[in-house]
């Protein structure tokens, strides 16, 4: 039984490849996968911070007589900076789903492979993966390496993200602006096509909500 289990795990967990990492079952995130998740996570974070109705007072004077410039937090540079600050850290919430071969192999939630393994352990089956049981649910090296890629990409393309935030987010989603048009070549962008329909629906939903909020804000000013 242990031999059969080992063969099943070998099929589920290890992916053949030419590089030493792939021979050990490691296939790091490519630039397309990293950029797509970065863009999705940043847009999600902006959705969260965009719920605030705070108004910021900008400017400073010694006598405090000169009126300060007021701006909505949801339209401010501060909101963008705070959203970008922890966006790569959010990648550690992802797991590697080795039963999948496309970019959805990086996803939140426990993979089907580890659900099966945990179920076997709960039934008393001895499962040996070469790592302590308490480390099973820690982010794998593929995820931690993707976080590092994210940090480098965020620093390199900060201006492009800022341009989208202030000027273009009503026109196109961040995946299109950042990944398809800035970071990736046509040959590198295959993973963006894997969820085109879902991305378009989500973008249209966010765009409609954004317009509704703007109309509401204009009516309140009147």
C-alpha positions in Angstrom: 0.0 0.0 0.0 2.8 2.4 0.8 4.4 1.7 -2.6 1.1 2.4 -4.4 0.8 5.6 -2.4 4.3 6.7 -3.3 3.6 6.2 -7.0 0.4 8.2 -6.8 2.2 11.0 -5.0 4.9 11.0 -7.6 2.3 11.4 -10.3 0.5 14.2 -8.5 3.5 16.1 -7.1 6.4 15.9 -9.5 6.5 17.5 -12.9 9.1 16.4 -15.4 11.4 19.1 -16.8 14.8 19.7 -18.1 16.1 22.1 -15.4 17.5 20.9 -12.0 14.5 22.6 -10.3 12.0 20.9 -12.5 13.6 17.6 -12.0 13.0 18.1 -8.3 9.3 19.0 -9.0 9.9 22.8 -8.8 8.5 25.0 -11.5 8.8 28.7 -10.6 6.2 31.3 -11.6 7.0 32.9 -14.9 6.6 36.6 -15.5 3.1 36.2 -16.9 1.9 34.4 -13.8 3.5 36.8 -11.5 2.2 39.9 -13.3 -1.3 38.6 -13.5 -1.5 37.8 -9.8 0.1 41.1 -8.9 -2.4 43.0 -11.0 -5.4 41.1 -9.6 -4.2 41.5 -6.0 -3.6 45.2 -6.4 -7.0 45.8 -8.0 -8.6 43.8 -5.2 -6.7 45.8 -2.6 -7.8 49.1 -4.3 -11.3 47.8 -4.1 -10.9 47.4 -0.4 -9.4 50.8 0.3 -11.8 52.5 -2.1 -14.6 52.0 0.3 -13.3 54.8 2.5 -15.1 58.1 2.4 -12.4 60.0 4.2 -11.3 63.4 3.0 -7.7 64.4 3.3 -6.4 67.9 4.0 -3.2 68.5 2.2 -0.7 71.3 2.6 1.0 73.0 5.5 1.5 76.6 6.8 3.1 77.9 10.0 0.2 80.2 10.8 -2.4 77.6 9.8 -4.4 80.4 8.1 -3.9 79.5 4.4 -6.7 77.0 3.5 -5.5 73.4 2.9 -6.3 71.5 -0.3 -8.9 68.8 0.3 -9.1 65.6 -1.6 -11.0 62.3 -1.3 -8.9 59.5 0.0 -10.1 57.2 -2.7 -8.7 59.5 -5.4 -5.4 60.2 -3.5 -1.8 59.1 -4.0 -1.8 57.9 -0.4 -4.4 55.3 -1.2 -2.3 53.9 -4.1 0.9 53.8 -1.9 -0.9 52.1 0.9 -2.4 49.5 -1.5 1.0 48.8 -3.1 2.7 48.5 0.2 1.5 45.0 1.1 0.3 43.7 -2.2 3.2 41.3 -2.7 2.8 40.0 0.9 -0.7 38.9 -0.1 0.9 36.4 -2.5 1.9 34.3 0.6 -1.9 33.5 0.8 -1.5 31.4 -2.3 -0.8 27.7 -2.6 0.6 25.6 -5.4 -1.9 23.3 -7.0 0.3 20.9 -8.8 -2.6 18.9 -10.2 -3.1 21.9 -12.5 -0.8 22.8 -15.4 -1.9 26.4 -16.3 -1.6 29.6 -14.3 -4.4 28.6 -12.0 -1.8 26.3 -10.3 -1.2 29.4 -8.1 -4.5 29.9 -6.2 -5.7 30.5 -2.7 -7.0 27.6 -0.7 -5.6 24.1 -0.1 -4.7 22.2 -3.3 -6.6 19.0 -4.1 -3.3 17.1 -3.7 -2.8 18.2 -0.1 -6.5 17.8 0.8 -6.0 14.1 -0.3 -2.8 13.8 1.7 -4.4 15.4 4.9 -7.3 13.0 4.5 -5.0 10.0 4.4 -3.1 11.2 7.5 -6.4 11.6 9.3 -7.2 8.0 8.4 -3.9 6.8 9.9 -2.0 6.3 6.7 1.7 7.0 6.9 2.6 9.6 4.3 6.2 10.6 3.8 7.0 13.7 1.7 10.5 14.4 3.0 9.3 17.5 4.9 7.8 17.7 8.5 4.1 17.5 8.7 3.8 20.9 10.3 5.4 22.5 7.2 3.0 21.0 4.8 0.8 24.1 4.8 3.6 26.7 4.7 4.0 28.6 1.4 6.1 26.5 -1.0 9.3 27.8 -2.6 7.4 28.5 -5.8 5.2 31.0 -3.9 7.9 32.7 -1.9 9.9 33.1 -5.1 6.9 34.6 -6.8 6.6 37.1 -4.0 10.2 38.1 -4.7 9.4 38.5 -8.4 6.4 40.6 -7.4 8.5 43.0 -5.3 11.0 43.5 -8.2 8.3 44.0 -10.7 6.4 46.4 -8.5 9.5 48.5 -8.1 10.4 48.4 -11.8 6.9 49.3 -13.0 5.8 51.7 -10.3 5.4 54.6 -12.8 3.3 52.5 -15.1 1.0 51.5 -12.2 0.7 55.1 -11.1 -0.2 56.2 -14.6 -3.0 53.6 -14.7 -4.3 54.6 -11.3 -4.5 58.3 -12.0 -5.3 58.3 -15.7 -6.5 55.0 -17.2 -8.3 52.8 -14.7 -11.7 53.8 -16.1 -10.6 52.8 -19.5 -8.9 49.4 -19.0 -8.0 47.0 -16.3 -4.6 46.8 -14.7 -3.8 43.4 -16.3 -4.1 44.9 -19.7 -2.2 48.1 -18.9 0.6 46.6 -16.9 1.0 43.0 -18.0 -0.1 43.0 -21.7 1.2 46.5 -22.6 4.2 47.1 -20.3 5.7 44.0 -18.8 5.2 41.1 -21.2 6.1 40.4 -24.8 3.4 38.8 -27.0 5.2 35.4 -26.6 5.2 35.7 -22.8 1.5 36.7 -22.4 -0.2 33.3 -23.0 -1.4 33.0 -19.4 -3.4 36.2 -19.7 -5.7 34.5 -22.2 -6.6 31.8 -19.8 -9.1 34.0 -17.9 -10.0 36.6 -20.5 -13.7 36.1 -20.1 -13.6 36.3 -16.3 -11.3 39.3 -16.3 -13.6 41.2 -18.8 -16.7 40.5 -16.7 -15.0 41.6 -13.5 -13.6 44.7 -15.1 -17.1 45.7 -16.5 -18.6 45.1 -13.1 -16.0 47.3 -11.4 -16.4 50.0 -14.1 -20.1 50.1 -13.7 -19.8 50.4 -9.9 -17.2 53.1 -10.3 -19.5 55.1 -12.6 -22.4 54.7 -10.1 -20.2 56.0 -7.3 -19.2 59.0 -9.4 -22.8 59.9 -10.2 -23.7 59.5 -6.5 -20.8 61.8 -5.5 -21.8 64.5 -8.1 -25.4 64.4 -6.8 -24.3 64.9 -3.3 -22.2 67.9 -4.2 -25.3 69.5 -5.9 
